Amino acid sequence: MQKYCAGKDLAIRACQARCMLSFLSMVSAHAAQVQVFLMDNQAEMTWIDLPSLNRLTFDAVRERYGLPPEAITYFLLRHQSAKVIHAGSALFLITFLTVPSVRSLFTPRELKLCVTPTRVVTWCGPPGRGQPALARLLPGLPSLSARGAGPCLCGLLAGVVASYETIANMVENRRLPNGLREEQQRWDNRTEKFLHFLRDKRVFLGQLVREGKKVFGAAEQQQLLHLAERVEVLARRVWSVACRPNAETSSSARARVSNGGHDT
């Protein structure tokens, strides 16, 4: 009887060991998919770009790079607007970059960032789909010689703002023939939506300047203020096109934009 119990106990332990090895192998596989950019070896600063939203990837990254547990929760949640969140010792940011769209002028892509003094972790959505790496989505990237999380984050956000400039240039260069009233109305609505989008991102950057003092130095705060000013300039450019007094822009759309996007 004792031999039988001992043999059963060994079989159970062997099964548990196989399960643990399988789990560790799966975690390692997920961790291997993470893109890691060594920004500054002297300061041990790293930018980690996550390939997907799943618990195994987050657990592997959190254990390896010492991220706060709250970051996992914020990465897994869906967010409808830009936010600045204090997550333990880290700063968690939700913002949106833009990609051009033939049908709707632009498509927003959710961008989540977890920032500590020596780590910047990013993920770009939407969830549930295979997405290209963030490095291939942004028009510009931070310098690989960036020293610290602040300069790295400013470089990433500069790339985000550059994606807005691409859409603003499309708005300015768009020309519709006279007489296409329905098409003009649709275009006016898309332009108005983009204008509201830019104003929201201007507010987000202002909030980041105020609340990011534990990550940013004076130089980075000035860079963020400059980015906020760039977004404000883009909003004015789009507004001037939307209110352009000619046959290309409908009077109803100009009235809505001048009234902050509300019907009079």
Backbone bond lengths (Angstrom), bond angles and torsions (degrees), N, CA, C in turn:
res aa  C-N    CA-C-N  psi(-1)  N-CA   C-N-CA  omega(-1)  CA-C   N-CA-C  phi
1 M - - - 1.460 - - 1.526 110.99 -
2 Q 1.336 116.13 -42.36 1.464 120.44 179.34 1.523 110.88 -63.99
3 K 1.362 116.27 -39.33 1.462 119.56 178.64 1.530 110.27 -64.15
4 Y 1.325 116.02 -38.71 1.462 120.08 -179.81 1.536 110.62 -64.71
5 C 1.340 115.67 -44.33 1.461 119.78 179.45 1.524 111.40 -64.80
6 A 1.336 116.17 -40.91 1.459 119.95 179.26 1.523 110.60 -63.94
7 G 1.340 116.36 -42.32 1.464 119.71 178.83 1.516 111.82 -64.51
8 K 1.325 116.59 -38.67 1.470 120.37 178.83 1.520 110.67 -66.53
9 D 1.344 115.75 -39.54 1.469 119.81 179.51 1.530 110.83 -64.42
10 L 1.339 116.95 -40.49 1.457 120.55 178.51 1.531 111.28 -65.14
11 A 1.321 116.01 -37.95 1.471 120.10 179.15 1.525 111.00 -65.27
12 I 1.337 115.82 -40.60 1.466 120.13 178.32 1.523 110.76 -64.04
13 R 1.351 115.52 -43.98 1.464 118.90 179.81 1.519 111.65 -64.73
14 A 1.312 116.62 -39.16 1.459 120.34 178.25 1.528 110.84 -63.45
15 C 1.344 115.83 -40.23 1.466 120.25 178.01 1.524 110.69 -64.56
16 Q 1.337 116.59 -42.07 1.459 120.78 178.28 1.527 111.17 -63.44
17 A 1.334 115.98 -39.86 1.464 119.96 179.39 1.526 110.57 -64.51
18 R 1.352 116.21 -41.71 1.463 118.95 178.68 1.527 111.21 -63.74
19 C 1.330 116.16 -40.67 1.466 119.83 178.17 1.522 111.37 -63.22
20 M 1.341 116.12 -42.04 1.458 119.85 179.80 1.525 111.19 -65.27
21 L 1.333 117.13 -41.22 1.456 120.49 178.07 1.528 111.16 -63.82
22 S 1.337 115.18 -39.59 1.458 119.49 177.70 1.519 111.00 -63.47
23 F 1.357 115.83 -42.28 1.467 120.25 179.21 1.529 110.97 -64.22
24 L 1.335 117.03 -45.29 1.458 120.93 -179.79 1.522 111.41 -64.38
25 S 1.328 115.77 -37.11 1.457 119.69 177.14 1.524 110.99 -63.97
26 M 1.359 115.90 -39.01 1.462 120.22 179.56 1.527 110.26 -67.40
27 V 1.334 116.11 -43.29 1.457 120.33 177.92 1.519 111.02 -61.06
28 S 1.339 116.57 -42.92 1.463 120.56 179.35 1.522 111.20 -63.36
29 A 1.331 115.87 -38.29 1.462 119.52 178.75 1.520 110.78 -63.55
30 H 1.343 117.18 -42.19 1.462 120.47 177.81 1.522 111.04 -66.29
31 A 1.326 116.44 -40.72 1.464 119.70 -179.77 1.524 110.98 -65.20
32 A 1.348 116.16 -32.71 1.457 119.50 -179.23 1.523 112.21 -67.85
33 Q 1.355 117.33 -23.65 1.459 120.75 179.73 1.529 112.20 -78.19
34 V 1.320 117.71 -14.92 1.461 121.63 -178.42 1.518 109.94 -71.25
35 Q 1.325 117.00 132.64 1.455 121.02 176.52 1.527 109.29 -89.39
36 V 1.321 116.25 125.31 1.459 122.10 -178.00 1.524 108.49 -119.26
37 F 1.346 115.93 126.49 1.458 122.16 178.68 1.523 107.72 -113.33
38 L 1.337 116.87 117.58 1.462 120.93 177.18 1.521 108.11 -81.00
39 M 1.341 115.86 106.88 1.452 120.81 -174.63 1.522 112.40 -81.85
40 D 1.337 116.21 -36.48 1.465 119.25 -174.61 1.519 107.28 -157.98
41 N 1.325 116.95 101.74 1.468 120.98 -176.10 1.521 112.45 -61.43
42 Q 1.330 116.54 -34.46 1.465 119.09 -177.54 1.523 110.92 -65.44
43 A 1.342 117.42 -40.79 1.459 120.54 -179.69 1.529 112.12 -93.64
44 E 1.346 116.62 1.49 1.468 122.13 -179.19 1.530 111.25 54.15
45 M 1.320 115.54 42.97 1.460 121.45 179.38 1.525 109.68 -91.24
46 T 1.323 117.40 129.50 1.457 120.81 179.65 1.521 111.13 -131.26
47 W 1.328 114.78 145.03 1.462 122.44 171.18 1.519 107.17 -110.75
48 I 1.330 117.27 120.56 1.461 122.92 -177.57 1.520 108.81 -111.94
49 D 1.324 117.36 119.13 1.462 122.48 179.78 1.523 108.96 -104.21
50 L 1.334 117.19 115.46 1.460 122.34 -175.91 1.526 110.84 -80.90
51 P 1.346 118.21 137.54 1.460 120.54 -178.20 1.521 113.60 -83.25
52 S 1.324 117.69 -21.51 1.466 120.24 -175.07 1.522 109.43 -158.29
53 L 1.326 115.15 167.20 1.460 121.35 177.24 1.519 109.24 -103.58
54 N 1.309 117.58 97.90 1.458 120.67 173.53 1.522 109.28 -151.86
55 R 1.311 114.95 155.73 1.458 121.25 -172.33 1.526 112.37 -62.55
56 L 1.329 117.90 -38.11 1.460 120.58 -177.57 1.528 111.00 -64.23
57 T 1.319 116.25 -43.76 1.467 119.14 178.44 1.518 110.82 -61.41
58 F 1.338 116.34 -45.78 1.461 119.88 -179.28 1.521 111.92 -63.39
59 D 1.331 117.13 -42.88 1.459 120.03 179.60 1.526 110.59 -60.65
60 A 1.342 115.92 -42.81 1.463 119.68 -179.49 1.524 111.07 -64.05
61 V 1.328 116.85 -45.10 1.461 120.85 -178.83 1.525 111.00 -68.54
62 R 1.342 116.36 -42.05 1.471 119.45 -178.72 1.526 111.18 -62.69
63 E 1.337 116.92 -43.04 1.462 119.91 -179.89 1.521 111.44 -67.08
64 R 1.313 116.25 -39.62 1.464 119.39 -175.00 1.520 112.30 -74.46
65 Y 1.361 117.11 -37.17 1.460 120.02 -172.61 1.525 113.84 -111.30
66 G 1.332 117.50 4.66 1.458 120.66 173.08 1.514 114.65 68.48
67 L 1.337 117.70 40.18 1.459 120.66 178.81 1.525 110.55 -81.27
68 P 1.326 118.60 152.13 1.469 120.69 179.15 1.527 110.94 -69.04
69 P 1.345 118.11 146.24 1.470 121.33 -178.62 1.534 112.84 -58.58
70 E 1.350 117.32 -30.62 1.470 119.34 -178.49 1.519 112.53 -61.57
71 A 1.340 115.94 -25.90 1.463 119.20 -177.01 1.520 111.39 -62.80
72 I 1.337 117.11 -36.51 1.467 120.28 -179.54 1.515 110.35 -60.98
73 T 1.335 116.22 -44.01 1.470 120.06 -179.61 1.516 110.93 -59.00
74 Y 1.332 117.30 -45.98 1.462 120.15 -177.84 1.519 112.25 -69.51
75 F 1.333 117.02 -32.63 1.462 119.00 176.16 1.528 111.46 -65.49
76 L 1.324 117.18 -37.35 1.460 120.92 -175.69 1.523 113.22 -79.57
77 L 1.326 117.39 -23.51 1.468 120.25 179.81 1.529 110.61 -74.73
78 R 1.333 115.65 150.20 1.461 120.64 172.46 1.525 109.22 -93.32
79 H 1.326 115.84 139.39 1.459 121.47 -176.39 1.520 109.42 -125.09
80 Q 1.331 115.52 141.29 1.459 121.24 -177.86 1.532 113.12 -99.87
81 S 1.303 117.00 -13.58 1.463 119.84 -177.40 1.520 110.00 -144.44
82 A 1.344 115.37 163.87 1.459 120.89 179.63 1.528 110.01 -69.86
83 K 1.330 116.19 140.75 1.475 121.15 -176.53 1.521 110.00 -145.58
84 V 1.328 115.13 155.62 1.456 123.97 168.78 1.518 106.95 -121.32
85 I 1.344 117.46 119.31 1.465 122.30 -172.84 1.524 109.00 -126.51
86 H 1.318 116.50 134.60 1.469 121.46 172.58 1.523 108.23 -86.75
87 A 1.344 116.24 116.28 1.466 122.45 -177.19 1.522 108.66 -118.83
88 G 1.328 115.82 87.55 1.457 119.49 -177.37 1.516 110.52 61.85
89 S 1.324 115.85 -124.95 1.464 120.38 -179.65 1.527 112.09 -84.61
90 A 1.333 117.27 -1.04 1.463 121.36 -175.94 1.524 111.18 -110.24
91 L 1.317 114.33 166.37 1.455 122.14 172.59 1.526 106.57 -113.19
92 F 1.337 116.24 125.64 1.457 120.39 -178.20 1.527 108.68 -109.92
93 L 1.326 116.13 128.62 1.454 121.95 -175.89 1.520 110.70 -120.53
94 I 1.320 115.90 138.51 1.457 121.83 170.30 1.515 107.33 -121.70
95 T 1.317 116.18 121.21 1.459 120.53 175.49 1.520 107.96 -142.08
96 F 1.325 117.11 -170.94 1.459 120.92 -176.04 1.525 109.24 -142.06
97 L 1.337 116.06 132.19 1.450 120.28 168.13 1.529 108.23 -97.84
98 T 1.320 117.79 172.12 1.456 120.57 -177.26 1.524 110.93 -126.69
99 V 1.319 115.43 145.18 1.462 121.78 172.62 1.529 107.32 -124.56
100 P 1.332 118.43 143.85 1.471 120.55 -178.24 1.525 111.87 -62.89
101 S 1.320 115.54 147.28 1.466 122.36 178.39 1.522 109.09 -138.07
102 V 1.325 116.79 129.99 1.461 120.75 178.79 1.520 110.59 -66.93
103 R 1.321 116.62 -37.95 1.459 120.55 -175.26 1.522 112.29 -79.67
104 S 1.325 118.62 -41.73 1.464 120.67 -170.59 1.532 113.73 -122.57
105 L 1.330 117.90 18.03 1.460 124.44 -178.77 1.519 112.19 74.36
106 F 1.342 117.04 -53.17 1.463 119.49 179.44 1.523 109.79 -148.63
107 T 1.325 114.85 154.46 1.458 122.08 174.54 1.520 108.39 -121.86
108 P 1.336 118.53 120.66 1.469 119.52 178.10 1.529 111.14 -77.20
109 R 1.302 116.36 140.40 1.463 123.33 175.20 1.528 108.66 -116.83
110 E 1.305 115.85 121.27 1.460 120.02 179.94 1.524 110.33 -65.02
111 L 1.320 116.07 131.66 1.461 122.28 178.69 1.520 108.71 -124.66
112 K 1.331 116.47 120.03 1.460 122.39 179.01 1.523 108.89 -110.49
113 L 1.329 115.23 136.75 1.463 121.12 -178.23 1.523 109.73 -134.90
114 C 1.314 116.17 130.92 1.459 122.50 172.52 1.525 107.07 -111.16
115 V 1.342 116.50 122.25 1.459 121.13 -171.58 1.524 109.89 -121.76
116 T 1.329 116.25 124.84 1.459 123.32 170.37 1.530 106.71 -120.85
117 P 1.331 118.49 173.62 1.472 118.67 -179.32 1.527 114.29 -57.41
118 T 1.347 118.83 -24.70 1.468 120.16 -177.55 1.522 113.55 -125.82
119 R 1.336 118.57 6.04 1.460 121.26 -177.12 1.528 110.59 -137.96
120 V 1.325 115.91 140.44 1.460 122.12 166.96 1.521 106.69 -128.25
121 V 1.331 116.85 116.25 1.464 122.13 -179.79 1.523 107.93 -111.21
122 T 1.331 117.13 129.75 1.458 120.76 -175.65 1.520 111.24 -127.02
123 W 1.326 114.45 151.76 1.471 122.21 169.31 1.523 107.94 -146.45
124 C 1.340 115.63 137.11 1.452 120.24 -178.85 1.527 109.44 -122.93
125 G 1.372 116.68 129.57 1.463 123.20 -173.92 1.507 112.91 -94.09
126 P 1.357 117.12 -165.49 1.464 126.44 10.06 1.518 112.65 -79.07
127 P 1.370 117.40 160.90 1.456 120.69 -178.01 1.518 111.14 -71.50
128 G 1.327 115.20 158.70 1.450 120.58 173.88 1.517 114.63 84.25
129 R 1.331 117.77 3.17 1.451 121.18 -179.82 1.516 109.72 -133.10
130 G 1.333 115.55 147.75 1.445 119.26 175.10 1.516 109.71 -70.43
131 Q 1.322 117.52 119.55 1.460 121.58 -175.83 1.523 109.99 -113.51
132 P 1.339 117.01 146.40 1.457 118.75 172.52 1.516 110.35 -64.42
133 A 1.313 115.98 155.97 1.461 120.31 179.56 1.518 110.16 -59.76
134 L 1.329 115.93 149.03 1.457 121.10 -179.28 1.526 110.83 -56.67
135 A 1.328 116.54 -34.19 1.461 120.80 -179.58 1.525 111.92 -60.54
136 R 1.343 118.04 -24.69 1.465 121.06 179.20 1.524 112.01 -94.17
137 L 1.336 118.36 -11.65 1.461 121.61 -179.52 1.522 112.62 -90.67
138 L 1.322 117.14 -34.37 1.460 120.43 -174.88 1.528 110.69 -81.16
139 P 1.333 117.22 137.83 1.473 119.90 175.81 1.524 112.91 -63.94
140 G 1.342 116.55 -28.21 1.462 120.54 179.27 1.513 110.15 -138.73
141 L 1.340 116.95 154.71 1.463 122.41 -177.93 1.519 110.01 -127.51
142 P 1.348 116.46 156.05 1.464 118.77 177.45 1.520 111.44 -67.20
143 S 1.310 115.35 152.89 1.459 120.37 178.12 1.520 109.92 -65.12
144 L 1.337 116.31 139.53 1.457 120.30 178.45 1.523 112.01 -71.34
145 S 1.322 117.44 -5.99 1.465 120.64 176.21 1.524 111.49 -99.48
146 A 1.354 116.52 9.39 1.467 119.84 -179.43 1.520 110.25 -59.80
147 R 1.320 116.53 133.54 1.461 121.42 -177.88 1.520 109.73 -103.12
148 G 1.310 116.70 104.83 1.453 121.29 177.91 1.513 112.97 98.98
149 A 1.347 114.34 165.33 1.460 120.82 -176.68 1.521 112.04 -68.75
150 G 1.336 117.22 -34.88 1.459 120.25 -178.12 1.518 113.02 -58.84
151 P 1.343 119.00 -55.29 1.461 120.34 177.96 1.520 113.21 -60.56
152 C 1.341 116.87 -37.38 1.466 120.21 178.45 1.523 110.45 -62.51
153 L 1.337 116.61 -46.61 1.459 120.58 -179.92 1.527 111.18 -63.80
154 C 1.329 117.18 -41.47 1.465 120.19 177.88 1.527 110.57 -60.73
155 G 1.336 116.67 -37.85 1.459 119.91 177.78 1.516 111.91 -65.29
156 L 1.336 117.04 -40.78 1.468 120.66 177.61 1.525 111.20 -64.84
157 L 1.324 116.63 -44.46 1.467 120.12 -179.39 1.522 111.32 -68.03
158 A 1.334 118.07 -29.95 1.464 120.28 174.46 1.529 109.85 -63.61
159 G 1.332 116.77 -38.00 1.458 120.04 175.27 1.513 112.19 -65.10
160 V 1.342 116.65 -36.66 1.463 121.11 177.20 1.531 110.20 -63.54
161 V 1.327 116.79 -46.25 1.465 120.72 179.47 1.533 110.37 -64.11
162 A 1.320 117.52 -35.51 1.471 120.29 176.74 1.527 111.03 -61.94
163 S 1.343 117.19 -32.36 1.468 119.39 176.94 1.532 110.66 -66.94
164 Y 1.343 117.38 -31.94 1.467 120.55 175.31 1.536 110.65 -67.92
165 E 1.326 115.99 -37.90 1.463 119.90 -179.39 1.525 110.94 -63.34
166 T 1.320 116.96 -34.42 1.466 120.52 176.77 1.521 111.00 -60.04
167 I 1.333 116.46 -43.56 1.471 120.13 -179.56 1.526 110.21 -70.24
168 A 1.327 117.72 -39.79 1.471 120.81 178.85 1.524 110.97 -61.12
169 N 1.327 116.85 -39.16 1.468 119.97 177.19 1.527 111.03 -64.26
170 M 1.338 116.67 -37.08 1.465 120.00 176.72 1.529 110.61 -62.57
171 V 1.335 116.44 -40.29 1.473 120.48 179.78 1.520 110.22 -63.86
172 E 1.329 116.63 -44.38 1.460 120.45 -177.72 1.532 112.55 -68.07
173 N 1.326 116.33 -32.64 1.465 119.83 -175.42 1.523 113.27 -90.49
174 R 1.320 117.33 -5.16 1.463 120.70 -178.17 1.524 110.78 -73.36
175 R 1.323 116.65 131.12 1.453 122.26 176.36 1.524 108.87 -134.32
176 L 1.336 115.96 125.85 1.457 121.17 178.87 1.527 109.81 -111.40
177 P 1.338 118.07 140.35 1.468 120.18 176.04 1.524 110.70 -63.32
178 N 1.316 116.17 150.03 1.460 120.37 177.11 1.532 110.26 -64.25
179 G 1.328 115.06 147.54 1.458 119.85 175.38 1.511 114.87 99.38
180 L 1.353 118.06 -16.02 1.468 120.41 179.60 1.527 108.76 -89.14
181 R 1.312 115.30 72.81 1.459 120.07 -170.93 1.533 112.36 -65.06
182 E 1.338 116.97 -44.78 1.470 119.30 -178.56 1.523 111.42 -65.11
183 E 1.315 116.12 -41.78 1.463 119.57 178.20 1.519 110.71 -64.43
184 Q 1.333 116.84 -39.40 1.459 120.41 177.68 1.523 111.21 -63.47
185 Q 1.324 117.81 -39.24 1.457 121.46 179.21 1.526 110.94 -64.01
186 R 1.326 115.87 -41.91 1.475 118.98 177.68 1.522 110.55 -63.18
187 W 1.320 116.34 -41.85 1.467 119.71 179.54 1.529 111.19 -65.00
188 D 1.320 116.44 -40.00 1.466 120.16 177.24 1.529 110.86 -59.80
189 N 1.318 116.43 -41.76 1.459 120.46 179.99 1.527 111.21 -64.95
190 R 1.321 116.85 -40.04 1.475 119.77 178.25 1.526 111.04 -65.95
191 T 1.314 115.95 -41.55 1.467 120.18 178.58 1.522 110.85 -63.13
192 E 1.321 115.96 -42.85 1.457 120.55 178.81 1.530 111.32 -61.99
193 K 1.327 116.30 -40.39 1.470 120.57 178.06 1.525 110.59 -63.52
194 F 1.324 117.09 -41.31 1.467 120.37 179.13 1.524 110.90 -66.28
195 L 1.321 117.22 -36.38 1.459 120.68 177.71 1.528 110.80 -62.00
196 H 1.314 117.99 -45.24 1.467 121.15 176.46 1.531 110.69 -61.84
197 F 1.316 116.45 -39.26 1.471 121.60 178.34 1.522 110.23 -59.08
198 L 1.327 117.57 -46.88 1.465 121.21 -179.34 1.527 111.45 -63.63
199 R 1.309 117.64 -40.48 1.467 120.23 179.59 1.524 111.42 -64.45
200 D 1.324 117.20 -37.87 1.468 120.40 176.66 1.526 111.15 -64.10
201 K 1.333 117.06 -39.94 1.456 119.93 -178.38 1.528 111.35 -72.60
202 R 1.315 116.18 -28.33 1.468 119.46 173.94 1.527 109.96 -65.01
203 V 1.305 117.87 -41.81 1.469 122.10 177.14 1.531 110.13 -63.51
204 F 1.331 117.00 -42.65 1.473 121.56 179.32 1.528 111.51 -58.48
205 L 1.332 117.10 -46.70 1.462 120.04 -179.00 1.524 111.41 -65.09
206 G 1.337 116.78 -36.39 1.457 119.14 175.79 1.516 112.05 -63.79
207 Q 1.329 116.62 -40.37 1.460 120.84 177.19 1.524 111.04 -64.92
208 L 1.329 116.35 -38.42 1.462 120.18 179.63 1.520 111.23 -64.02
209 V 1.316 117.56 -38.90 1.466 120.88 177.30 1.521 110.44 -60.93
210 R 1.333 116.23 -42.42 1.472 120.07 -177.07 1.521 112.58 -71.32
211 E 1.330 118.03 -37.03 1.464 120.91 -170.49 1.521 114.56 -104.75
212 G 1.323 117.87 -1.91 1.458 119.60 -176.17 1.509 115.18 -99.03
213 K 1.319 117.21 24.15 1.457 119.88 -174.23 1.526 113.42 -66.77
214 K 1.354 117.46 -23.21 1.461 118.47 -179.22 1.529 112.01 -77.79
215 V 1.322 116.71 -9.67 1.466 121.25 178.70 1.523 110.99 -112.86
216 F 1.350 117.31 -35.63 1.458 120.78 -171.91 1.519 112.37 -101.07
217 G 1.326 113.99 142.76 1.446 120.44 168.82 1.522 110.05 -90.62
218 A 1.322 116.00 -174.45 1.466 120.57 -177.83 1.524 111.15 -62.61
219 A 1.340 117.31 -38.57 1.465 120.43 -178.69 1.523 111.22 -64.77
220 E 1.345 115.76 -42.43 1.466 118.80 -179.94 1.528 111.66 -68.45
221 Q 1.322 116.40 -35.45 1.466 118.90 177.30 1.521 111.05 -63.09
222 Q 1.322 117.15 -37.49 1.457 120.35 176.64 1.528 111.25 -66.75
223 Q 1.319 116.52 -38.09 1.467 119.68 176.92 1.528 111.01 -63.81
224 L 1.330 116.88 -41.22 1.458 120.41 178.68 1.523 111.41 -65.19
225 L 1.342 116.36 -39.99 1.461 119.51 176.21 1.527 110.94 -61.97
226 H 1.322 115.58 -38.30 1.466 119.78 177.80 1.527 110.79 -64.91
227 L 1.347 117.14 -40.70 1.466 120.39 177.44 1.528 111.01 -63.33
228 A 1.340 116.08 -41.00 1.467 119.71 178.13 1.526 110.34 -62.08
229 E 1.336 116.84 -39.00 1.467 120.54 178.01 1.523 110.98 -66.13
230 R 1.336 117.05 -37.77 1.467 120.07 177.59 1.527 111.06 -62.25
231 V 1.338 116.34 -41.52 1.459 119.62 178.51 1.523 110.68 -65.68
232 E 1.340 116.51 -38.42 1.465 120.24 177.78 1.533 110.99 -63.24
233 V 1.326 116.60 -40.61 1.467 120.14 177.25 1.529 110.48 -63.78
234 L 1.329 117.02 -41.81 1.464 120.23 177.77 1.528 110.93 -60.62
235 A 1.341 116.38 -41.93 1.468 119.96 179.45 1.526 110.42 -62.04
236 R 1.333 117.18 -39.92 1.473 119.83 178.87 1.525 110.98 -66.99
237 R 1.336 116.47 -37.78 1.460 119.33 177.81 1.528 111.26 -63.57
238 V 1.321 116.60 -45.52 1.462 120.00 179.54 1.520 110.46 -65.58
239 W 1.326 116.59 -39.87 1.469 120.78 178.89 1.524 110.90 -61.80
240 S 1.341 116.75 -40.77 1.471 119.69 -179.23 1.520 111.03 -65.79
241 V 1.334 117.58 -34.56 1.462 120.04 176.47 1.522 110.20 -69.94
242 A 1.332 116.60 -42.72 1.464 120.03 -178.67 1.520 111.91 -64.54
243 C 1.330 117.03 -28.95 1.467 121.18 -178.50 1.524 112.44 -100.70
244 R 1.322 116.77 10.83 1.459 119.77 -177.93 1.535 110.14 -61.67
245 P 1.312 118.75 122.87 1.466 121.27 -173.89 1.521 112.64 -84.52
246 N 1.341 115.20 73.07 1.464 118.61 174.31 1.513 108.87 -145.40
247 A 1.304 116.23 -175.32 1.463 120.35 -173.89 1.511 112.53 -69.26
248 E 1.346 118.19 -13.72 1.455 119.62 -177.44 1.517 111.62 -76.64
249 T 1.320 119.30 -19.66 1.456 122.11 -174.06 1.517 109.57 -121.72
250 S 1.326 116.16 128.59 1.461 119.85 -177.17 1.513 110.82 -74.06
251 S 1.337 116.13 148.62 1.462 120.80 -179.22 1.518 111.59 -65.24
252 S 1.329 118.85 -33.05 1.475 121.23 179.76 1.512 111.15 -66.72
253 A 1.355 117.05 -39.76 1.467 119.81 178.31 1.513 110.71 -66.50
254 R 1.364 117.91 -40.78 1.465 120.30 178.54 1.521 110.90 -61.85
255 A 1.337 116.33 -38.27 1.468 119.90 179.54 1.519 111.06 -65.64
256 R 1.344 117.81 -41.33 1.469 120.93 -179.93 1.513 111.44 -65.33
257 V 1.348 116.19 -45.41 1.455 119.74 -179.09 1.510 111.24 -63.85
258 S 1.346 117.13 -43.03 1.457 120.83 179.73 1.515 111.66 -64.55
259 N 1.343 115.91 -26.24 1.461 120.85 -179.76 1.524 112.16 -94.81
260 G 1.346 116.52 16.90 1.467 119.92 178.48 1.508 113.19 81.05
261 G 1.332 118.19 19.17 1.453 120.41 177.34 1.489 114.54 93.29
262 H 1.369 119.08 6.53 1.453 122.64 -179.41 1.507 110.39 -108.67
263 D 1.318 115.91 146.07 1.455 120.41 175.99 1.516 110.27 -70.70
264 T 1.323 115.74 141.33 1.460 119.97 179.07 1.499 110.25 -90.09
